[in-house]
């Protein structure tokens, strides 16, 4: 009987305290210029600089790189998931900005790997006729 209670308590803690993070959705528009704030890490308190960048996409045979504010999001055809979704589905997604993601990283004091902080990141790109391309990507942080 004690064994069963111990096992139950272990499962409770394992499932109760494991945090299931929701996916992150970022809207991507080719060649759109955005203004981004970057933290200057060596200064206390953290100061930010603001710069303007264009969003770009570079495609090679099986790899697509989405560049947003000096940050690269990589989609690999053989590893990552891709699908086409309707605009009505995309309307239900909670889109966030790169600034919001960087702020979240600041809250963690830059201690976690960025892909642990955001395990599922999707780039959403309008294609045609109310359809959107949804790319599962990995963040390759340059800063």
N, C-alpha and C positions, 0 to 999 in steps of 0.2 A: 504494500500500500504506500509506503514511504517513497518507493521508487517512482510510482505513478505521479505522486504529488511533485516530486523533484523534476521529473520530465515535463510536467505541465507548467511548472514555474519557469523552467528554461525556455520552453516554447513561447510562453507569454512575454518574457523579456526580449527574446530574439525578434519576434514579430511586432511587439508593442513599441520597441524603441528604434527599430530600423526605419529610417525616414525614406519614404517613397517620394522622390522629387518629380514634379511635373515637368513635362518637356518645355523647352524654351523655343519660341517662334520669333524669327526676325524677318521683317519684310525687306526684300531686296529689289532695288530699281537700278538697272544698269545705267551708269554714267550720271546718276543723281549726285549732286554735291550736298554733303552733310557737314554740320559743325560738330566737332567732337571735343570733349574735355579729357585731358590726360593728367593723371596724378604725377606729381614730381615726388618720387619715393624718398629721396634723401632729405627732405625738408620736413621738420616738425613744427607746427601742425601741417598736415598734408595740404599742399597748394596745388592748384590745377592750372594748366595752360589750355587755351582753346585754339583749335586749328580747324581749317576747312579741308575736306578731302572728298574726292569723287569715289563712288562705289564702282568697282570694276569686276569683271569676271574673265578668267583665263582658262581656256580649255585645252587639254592635251588629249591623247587617245582615251584613256580610262580615268582621268583625273580632272576635276573642275575645281578651281580655286576662286572663292569669292573674297574680294578684298574690301573691307569696310574699316575706314579710319585706322590704317596701318595694321589691322588685324586680319589674319588670313583664316578662312573657314574652308576646310578641304572636304570634298566629296569624292570618294573613290568608288567607281562603278561596281567593282567586285566585292567590296566590303560593306558599303553603306546602302541604306534603303532609299528608293526613289519611287514616287507615285505622283499621278496627276489627280488633283482634287477640284471639286466644284467650288465656286465662290461662296455658296451658302455654307459650306463646311468651314472654309477659311474665316468667315465672319464669326464663327464660334471660338476661334483661337484667340488667346490673350497674347497679343504681340508686345514685345518689349524692345527697348532700344539698346544699343551697345553701351551707352552711358549708364543705363540701369544695371547692366551686367558688370561693368567696371566698378560701380558703386558697391555692388554686392561683394565683389572681390576685396574692395577696401575694408568692408566690415569684417571680413575674415583676416584682415591684416596681411594679405598676400601670402598666407601660409599654405593654403591648399593648392594643389594642381588645378588648373582652370577646368579641366574636363571631369574632375571629381566634383567640383562645385556645380557644374552644369553637365550632367551625364548624357542628356539627350537634347541636342540643339538641332533645330530645323530651319533652313532658309526657305522662305516662301517667295516665289517669283511669279508675277502675272505673265501668262503666255498669250492666250487668245480666247475669244468667245466666253469670257467669264470663268475660264479655267486657270488653275495655278499649278506650278510645278513645286513639289515639296521634296527638298533634299535633306537627308540626314547628314550632318557634317560634324567634323571634329575641329575644334578651335586650336590653331597654331598661333600662339600669342607671340608677338614680336617685341613688345615693350619691355 
